[in-house]
Structure formats: C-alpha cells, structure tokens
C-alpha cells in the first residue's frame, strides 16, 4: 500500500522526535514553517500532525502550537512500520512460491489476499485522515459528538473540528456541531464513508 505524502511526513517527524531532534514538552516548528520545509501545502501538514495527535505523539493547542508529548509513542508509531516491512517481506516470499509452484496458486493467493487485506486495515486505522464537511441542512447540526456516537457507529475518531478557519484539536464529547464545520477524522475509508452518511 503506497503511502500518501502526509503519511511520510508524519513518519519523518516521529523519527526526528525519537532521534532527539525534538524533546518532550518542546514546541515543534509551526505548520507554515513545516509546509515550507517539506515543500507541501498547509493542508498536508495538518493531516500529518493529525496522525501524530491521534496516536499521542504530539498535542496541538490553539495559540500554543504543536508540542511533543511522548517519545515513547513516537517509537511505538515507527515500530508499526517495521512490522509492515516484515509483512511486506512475507508477501514477497509468497509471490516467489507462486512462481515456483503454480499448482499451489489458489491456496497461496488466498493466503496472500487475506494477509494484504489485514495489513491494509491495520495501516488504514493508523494513518487515513479525511476532511468531512457538515452541510447547512445536516441532521448533525446542534448535536454533540457524544450524541452522535461517532466512534461507536463509524469506527472513526474525530481528531479536530475546523470552524471558521480555526482548528480545535481533540474536541470534547460535549462539543456542539454547526453547519459548515469540517471534521478531521482518522479511520478507515469505510468508516469515513459511514461518517459522511451519518452527518448528511
């Protein structure tokens, strides 16, 4: 599964934290500076930071910026990619077996597909971040995140709400939604589709 640019940036920042470039409690460069450093848009940086916020590596506060919260979580986050590499290596071995012994095609291909599907689900849960806007006539308007039971019903996590151009990370369960709010949601593609349906 090919990584998106914002996923690569999240990995790079986590690596910098683990290597001591940034320390716990230290403020990281602002989003605009990071955007220039990586030569990407602010939206790409926002998604990368949302990933790290979701797994407990950094914390984002309005007026304070991006702060490192846990080197240990950065290390844990990076280990997930080592595991992905091991899985990918196993997949390549299975492909070799398919070339050598075509009579086992059906059995090996079934095993390969199950393993690939498992890896995609695991990585999607960690990394996929989508922006979903609440329409002006949405039934979600005036309701809290608690009332909507987003995590229970969709499997996604709302890591931030963008309102009038300002991001509020880690909104509380009592946060009341308004029309044209944009939810920054971490979760699988299937979960994000459910979330879109939920807030129609």
Steps between C-alpha positions, in 0.01 A plus 500: 500500500662823384531770763353845447735799539342604832559150635869520402531836678339359818757219495786746447392722791456196728852386404638845582336480845639152563851612395489796740460782250187596695454428871189437710336828593680680218310697239543384140525741207171661398290349220598770250870444573454122472314549172799691365748247635323208330388705198133404544172680568385591855217247455755221454680607819166520685423139408848384603468671838150355543648149466759570770237663721275196461771258618616718791834617360418873498237736636360803320362797694358820352745784558776266619560285196633146463664351809677164534324287762659155482825364356384150598186535287714624208713186531189281518356675196819437299513134606168451327680570172774250581220246541359609168840434340508151648154431365596636157808273496278202577271599214797508260604151615153373428510652152824306438332178603220572256755524216672175601195289566207605288292201619470673838368823348156498655618424853787750496298776335226465759760526778660801332171685455402447863838623618491804270148584615605475864799729440285757320246503783771540764677782317174675412402505867828677582539732209196594293377851578211662313326837508122478508285814489165528675241631255274795581199268532677213677311317774822517704470876549439586865601154619805409705763244408373294793144500365614396153706208642742539210765255622244232587306536174783558251823383661661838425649752742433872461846641572410860419216731395578788264264794553533837327855408397613410853577145611392363835695180562370222727148646537316390814199269485271795580620701197193627310523483122398777260431513128817534288719359778766272351578181691855366480440128547755219540388154398448263211347606168193294585466675836531843339227406251276406795582833664401692186168314495450569870531877465299544181 
